[in-house]
Amino acid sequence: MKIVTIIILIVIALVLLLPILAGRAPIPEDVTAQEIGEFSGGFVGYWIDALKTTFSSL
């Protein structure tokens, strides 16, 4: 059971960190609507592009 929990935590960390490390989702410095919007837009945009690239190569 501990292995499954660790694997799930690693997957969640990768899902959250990959867009940030790629530079597509800047970490908000303040809790303003503008910065939260830029973060969420970059986050969603990263995963949409990743899924498009994955499925276009199949």
C-alpha positions as MATLAB code, in Angstrom:
seq = 'MKIVTIIILIVIALVLLLPILAGRAPIPEDVTAQEIGEFSGGFVGYWIDALKTTFSSL';
ca = [
       0.000    0.000    0.000;
       2.874    2.383    0.694;
       4.267    1.901   -2.818;
       0.956    2.870   -4.419;
       0.773    6.011   -2.292;
       4.307    7.020   -3.230;
       3.633    6.430   -6.936;
       0.441    8.515   -6.784;
       2.284   11.367   -5.058;
       5.049   11.275   -7.683;
       2.513   11.388  -10.523;
       0.691   14.332   -8.924;
       3.998   16.154   -8.436;
       4.948   15.596  -12.076;
       1.574   16.808  -13.329;
       1.961   20.005  -11.334;
       5.688   20.596  -11.833;
       6.192   19.852  -15.537;
       4.424   23.015  -16.793;
       6.268   25.121  -14.213;
       9.670   23.676  -15.079;
       8.972   24.081  -18.804;
       8.312   27.778  -18.236;
       4.741   27.685  -19.504;
       3.074   28.296  -16.128;
       4.790   31.035  -14.135;
       4.423   30.658  -10.382;
       2.124   33.411   -9.075;
       3.917   35.844   -6.789;
       0.690   37.404   -5.590;
      -2.906   36.249   -5.318;
      -4.321   38.497   -8.019;
      -6.727   37.390  -10.692;
      -4.210   38.272  -13.409;
      -1.427   36.087  -12.019;
      -3.705   33.169  -11.175;
      -5.119   33.380  -14.703;
      -1.648   33.339  -16.262;
      -0.699   30.325  -14.168;
      -3.846   28.347  -14.912;
      -3.773   29.295  -18.590;
      -0.167   28.180  -18.924;
      -0.903   24.995  -17.002;
      -3.886   24.032  -19.144;
      -2.157   25.135  -22.343;
       0.853   22.962  -21.569;
      -1.242   19.849  -21.078;
      -3.392   20.531  -24.155;
      -0.248   20.842  -26.279;
       1.225   17.721  -24.688;
      -1.914   15.703  -25.405;
      -2.132   17.027  -28.984;
       1.474   16.033  -29.589;
       0.937   12.606  -28.057;
      -2.205   11.785  -30.024;
      -0.961   13.210  -33.323;
       1.979   10.821  -33.274;
      -0.255    7.753  -32.850;
];
